[in-house]
Amino acid sequence: PVAMPGTVGNPSFNLPQYGMSASWEVDLWGHVRRQVEAATAAVQATQDMQRDVLVSLMAETAQDYLDLRGVQAQIAIVERNIDTARHSVDLTTMRFTQGASTQLDVADSRGQLSGFQSRLPILRAQEVHLINALSFLVAREPGALRTQLGTPAPIPPVPDTVPVGLPSRLAERRPDIRMAEEQLHVATASIGVAVADFFPRITLSGSLDVQALQFSGLGSWASRQYGFGPTMTLPLFEGGRLTGQLRLRRAQQREAAITLQRTILKAWQEIDDAMADFSAAQQQRDRLRETVAQNEMAVRLAQLQYVHGASDFLNVLTLQNALLTSQSQLVQSTTTVSVSVARLYRALGGGWEPQYPVATTQQAVLKSASDKRREG
């Protein structure tokens, strides 16, 4: 446009235009196919990484919850022993006033009561720590689950046998193994891309554009322009770049293969360790149940003998301490059995179902946390 007389500069104007273009690469050497293959494998590896994080989160949540119930069970045991120790203090004090006992028995009973009471603060602190840890795992502030989890509940039981089946088949479900396999897939496909870069690339492209100074002129043939044709790219002056890139991709493939091997060996170790821990914890729990039953009988007999003057109070103190120790060990062993199942769940990559779950596991995490809150 030409400026009007008496004006400075060119006036503003509109230039309406529109168009489209498209191109398609003739995939003669598999360059595009390998790129698509590598990208698909990378997406799958990312999804497996997400599942691995979620499985770890679920296992950690279960372990903290089991530890919490175990600590609360130990608190209950200590409180029962404190009541027994108070009864012993009253008994020795009464016998001392009647001249049937000595000041030594009173001092020993009071010392035992103080010893039992000294265990409570540590256990209470552990309870607070575990509730805070569970609150953090469900993205809540410290102590947010105190109302739901503060009330003691039994340690969730586990079956005597776990239907693991063939661990080698279940190990293939582990997200870290699947992720390592996909990473090896990505590295292998990248080698194909690097090899295809040595060959010419042919692209078919076309474009159509319409441009005019007025909207009314957009429909005329004079405002249209188009072009189409093939384009060939030849890697003639690349120097050693393509060769170095191919060597790099092959080295990355070897690294991914080593990583996959190490991941599989680590998985076997974790599965075998988890199964051994589960079996050992069950055997220890069964032995400790018998130990607690015998210690309870021994304490009752010793108390009767002391009341009738057939035994001294030192024997009662020794047996009560042994009973508390065995009861605490039984609770810890029962907790360990349940925790070992959670670790086995983690080692198997999310349980022992033969099918690899396709649905999102985030919903399972939220459902598990909701169930825990309702149970508390």
Secondary structure, DSSP 4 states (H G I P E B T S, - for coil): -PPPTT--SPPP----EEEEEEEEEE-SSSHHHHHHHHHHHHHHHHHHHHHHHHHHHHHHHHHHHHHHHHHHHHHHHHHHHHHHHHHHHHHHHHHHHTTSS-HHHHHHHHHHHHHHHHHHHHHHHHHHHHHHHHHHHTT--TTTTHHHHSS--PPPP--SS-----HHHHHTT-HHHHHHHHHHHHHHHHHHHHHHTTS-EEEEEEEEEEE-SSGGGTTSGGGEEEEEEEEEE---S-TTHHHHHHHHHHHHHHHHHHHHHHHHHHHHHHHHHHHHHHHHHHHHHHHHHHHHHHHHHHHHHHHHHHHTTSS-HHHHHHHHHHHHHHHHHHHHHHHHHHHHHHHHHHHTTS-S-SSPP-S-SHHHHHHHHHHHHHH-
